[in-house]
Amino acid sequence: MKRITAFIVAASLMVAGIAVSGSAGRAITIKGSDTMVILGQRWAEVYMKEHPGIVIQVTGGGSGTGIAALINGTTDICQASRPMKPAEKTKMKERYFTQGTEIPVAKDGMTVYVSESNPVSQLTIEQLRKIYVGEITSWKDLGGPDADINLYGRENNSGTYVFFKDNVLEGEDFAPAVATLPGTASVVNAVSKDPNGIGYGGAAYAKGVKQCAVAVAADSVAYPPTKEMVENGKYPLARDLYWYLRTKPEGDIKKLVDWVLSPSGQAVVTETGYFPVASKATAGK
Amino acid sequence: MTLIRYALCASLLMGGAHWAKGEEPESDSLYDQLNQVTDQMAGVQERLAIAESDIAKLKKVKITGYVQARYEYHDDAIGSPALGTTSSDKKNQGQLLNRFFIRRTRLKAAFQASPNAAGAVSFDGSASGVSLKDAYVSVTEPWSQLTFTLGQFNWLFGYEISFSSSKREFPERARWARTLFPGERDRGVKVETSFLVEDRYTLGLQAGLYNGNGVDDKSFNSNDPNKSKDVIARATCGLGFLDFGVSGYWGKQFNPSDQSIPAQQPSTTDKIRYGVDAQYFYELPRLGGGVLKGELVAGKEPKNAKGFLSGDTTRNVLGLDIVWAQNLRERFQWISRLDFYDPDRDTEQDQTTTYGLGLIYFWDGNSKLKLIYEIPKTAGKNEVKDNTITLEWVYTI
């Protein structure tokens, strides 16, 4: 009996900790996709202005890093530019007994950047695959100058990297010649200074570079990554951008999610250079 | 005037020459410096490319592991929950024992050189020494997506046997798993595949061929205990909120002490097990996710596994465990378990039912503290005083 009592006392002390482990009064943390950092930061700025007393901290690191942080409990919200992988869902299930809550919060036209001086302005998915696996190495083969193609890309913890690998390279490995850079801004910067460079990343970052139109096949129409083409589904490299939570949203986080999906939150999406998601019911309902 | 003009021109020319003379070395110096910087940059880029290549290779090696440090407080001086044993010796009853020990220290290195080939090796360090736990190579045939694994790995029966001890709620597996599948591993070959159907649910099929007696068998390191191989097959279905599976085991028990049969033809006895398992996941407002999961195993085993004779009979075994675990917000988890094992359904008063309850506190993403109380109850007069309190810290690398 003494042992049972000791056990119950110890257990009660542990449970008492629950009361002080709540989320009330602390900052909401958002971590993940580098593609979505500027969008997350802009959302945070506007929301904190409209809701004094709420503190939101936004950091990048890549979609994979954000999902790992969500599973480890070191962030409240994960921003991801790709869906969760089955292995990540399994880890989530093992720890929290949930598969996580997936909320599409914006759309992006994954953009292929080339230098503004480059005469090449459209490419097919197959040409992009051949370029990035190292089968096409000269701009001459694409109707451009007789110069080597300089490849720029992202690190493998990036959702953009995974999306490009899955949807363009069909799962093949990137060529060793690809210079891996830590963020989309770095890719845009490198391509803008390199007349023979090519890179990929979110549409919102495309400043000082030319955005290529992309065709599904050689005999298809090439569409530019404009709002209209992304929203009507014609641009072939359009993708959803997600927020992931461990459970269904509640309290302050639910209010934030509802706002992000509201016309005010989606207006920020458009201002930032991304594309809004179709109007849906609010999260957690 | 003309002279002055000539003098001026000459001065300008001389000055220009002087300027040109003075500038030329400066221009050379800048050019040299630019060349030097360009060369340095090329050198840095070369070193960076080598470093990136080395990092890419290192990223293919994944090192994982965990430590389970434990404090146990239990009634029986001989019985060890860690080993799944209890003592029936009266002199040990009521002698309180408490101790600190390291239950498991695992280190696993997995290498994936390409998407279709991988290898892994893992070791366990404990009070009894260091032992090899896993050592296997896996290849995935790209067209059919069938994965073949050869080496030493988990028996693919049920879900708890292959569920890592670093993630499992209770410190030890259910009694039927510890008894029927000691060590959880064996050497053999397995083939497995899974399908995603309509983007909604997953179907998995697995089949394996094993030596049969497992890593805890004394002859394990040098011998296959019998000529025939044991077969295990498993099918699973995952709906997200509900995962379930069925498993079958068809094997032979070698009987070395059976003197009635010539040594060249050792006798064997059937060892057959069937299992069903299910896990139901749900979410409660404010508290978070929870799971209700269970496994039921029924089988036929040699009556006396060590000294079985051809004239002996077999026994029917039955095992069941049901776990209910519920998150209490982010950092706490409530766990409870009913663990039942009947080693012979035809014999009365040999069943053991263990009731377990506890709390898990997640210190951070890598470590958790478990406090668990377990009450084993053996039917009838065999009941002994062997309740246990376990305090365990699990740190995952």
Interface residues (C-beta under 8 A of the other chain):
Chain A: R3 I4 A6 F7 A10 A11 M14 V15 G17 I18 S21 G22 S23 I71 N72 G73 T74 P86 K93 E94 R95 Y96 F97 T98 Q99 N156 G171 P176 T180 R246 T247 K248 E250
Chain B: E52 S53 K59 Y73 P115 K167 T202 G240 F281 Y282 E283 P285 R286 G288 G289 G290 V291 A325 N327 L328 R329 E330 R331 F332 G358 L359 Y361 F362 D364 G365 N366 L371 Y373 N387 I389
